[in-house]
Amino acid sequence: MLVRDQMGFEVEVPSRPQRIISLVPSQTELLFDLGLGEQMVGITKFCIHPAEKVKNKTIIGGTKNFHFDVINALQPDFIIGNKEENYRDGILQLKENYPVWMSDISNLAEALEMMQQIGLVTNTAVAAEKLTQKIKTFFQKINSTLDLPTAYFIWRKPYMSVGPDTFIHEMLKICGFLNAFSAYNRYPEINAEQLQAANPTLILLSSEPYPFKEKHIQEFRNICPHAIVKLVDGELFSWYGSRLQYSAEYFENLVEEVKAELNFKNSNCRNDKSANQPL
């Protein structure tokens, strides 16, 4: 059947794909959650979920470094990729021989659309609809009005943050976190002076792609002494597949944690001011 992917390209796909390769970790997890484990023949080295199932699949390289000899040996009848996470030259080469369906996602609506479209193409539309409705319901419960200036970091040496037109930017908005670098490009390099000038109330350090740890928190506190600095689960902010079913609850808990820390800081500030008042 002829379908159109999220980049607007027409793709001729078999009516029931039986040998699927996924080039994106979040979409790999989605395919397993849609019940397509048996049809999955190839994944990337970054596809880590579900852990007990991906270990039995053939690795076809990385998201930006395909091993074409391995892919050819697998004889896929359907390949699923993503505009941002995969590399153009590699995708074009694959398209010469295989049907390649590409997602293009920068917000929740597009993520849900991707799930539904993949469900239709792979004959798992019922499971995809159930999943998307579940995610919609969970996200509708989030009602944050924090409007908190926030810097979200994905890399160190150099520091890299996120700008507009990114999925993480949209997840921050849903949490009520105002992206301190929304006027920059999609993934800007940020130096200490720029971070100080942005003066965020909240700094979030992602667990991926750079694995920020507790030891890095003080590094950012030295730059912005008054900011709240927290480690966050990068998968729940950036994975746009079925992992979103866990993101909403995580965001709700994170917002409550931040509120509590803000109240604690404000209370201490008030106490300090009262203590310094002349008798």
Protein Blocks (a to p, Z undefined) as FASTA:
>chain_A
ZZddfkopacdddfbdcbdcdfbfklmmmmmmnopmmmpmbdcfklmbdfklmmmpcceb
jfklccfklmmmnopabdcddfklpcfklmmmmmmmpccdddddfbfklmmmmmmmmmmm
nopmmmmmmmmmmmmmmmmmpccfklpacdddfbehiaddddehifklmmmmmnopacfk
lmbcfbdcddfklmmmnopabdcddfbfbdcdfklmmmmmmmmmmbccddddfklmmmcc
fklmmmmmmmmmmmmmmmmmmmmmmmmmmmmmmmmpcZZ
